Every structure is written in structure tokens, then in C-alpha cells.
């Protein structure tokens, strides 16, 4: 058998293996963005607020009073009373690890951290709500601060 005949048989065999993919029918229904007054399909003038709360046992210098470890139950109670009451439409909490250099300290304190993320309209009332949460935490725990990071965002629900 000649090389040409062998190649012809190989090509015919491969051609038999090839097939066209099945036709995909286009879907008539498509997803639509829908919203309501509180959760619009597209919104501007919103911010992502992140608050950083120290909750773990501090491991820093012993020359300053150490804050008490915040239990999960205490955190949840604070979240329910101070945060959810102000932002009932939703929020997110991440467990994290952080460190903080206290004023005048030579080395940082390291501790478990909770990061609270809230997406909200950028209004004076909402900024006041965030400040109230920060103040309530400092009063409840004796902590020096709660870091607040704010970024403009476009949202869609």
C-alpha cells in the first residue's frame, strides 16, 4: 500500500470522528436588574465603609493596660445592638488578624480583628451612624480607636 493510500485512510478515519457541535438555541428569557427604593438596580452616591475592631488578646508591650479579649457572644451582642439596629438592610463581617502601634509604644500590639463592611448611601445620617458605632465600641471596650476606611462605590442590587 502506498503512502498516499495510507494517508487517505487516516484522513477518512479522522473525518469520521469529527462532528459538528450541537446547535445551541438562544434563550428567550434573560436576567434583568430590578430594584426598589432601598435597593435600586443601579445607584450612585454610595460608599463602602470598613470598620476594624480589635477583639483578641493583645500580645504587645506590658507597660500599658491590656484590653480584655472580646468573646464571640460579646461581639454578637454589640453587632446586634449597635450595628444591625443602624444598618438592618445588611452588612458583612470578616475575621482577620491585625496589629496596632499605640501612641508612644515601641512595638505593635497584635490581635484578632473583626472587619465590618457596610455599603450605604453617603449621607450625613449614615456617617453619623458609623460614628455612633465607633464611639459605642470605644466606650464598651476602652479601646483607643476603631479604624474607619471609606471608599466611593457604584452598587447594583
Secondary structure, 3 states (H helix, E strand, C coil): CCHHHHHHHHHHHHHHHCCCCCCCCCCCCCCCCCCCCCCCCCEEEEEEEEEEEECCCCCCCCCCCCCCCCCHHHHHHHHHHHHHCCCCCCCEEEEEEEEECCCCCCCCEEEEEEEEEEEEECCHHHHHHHHHHHHHHHHHHCCCCCEEEEEEEEECC
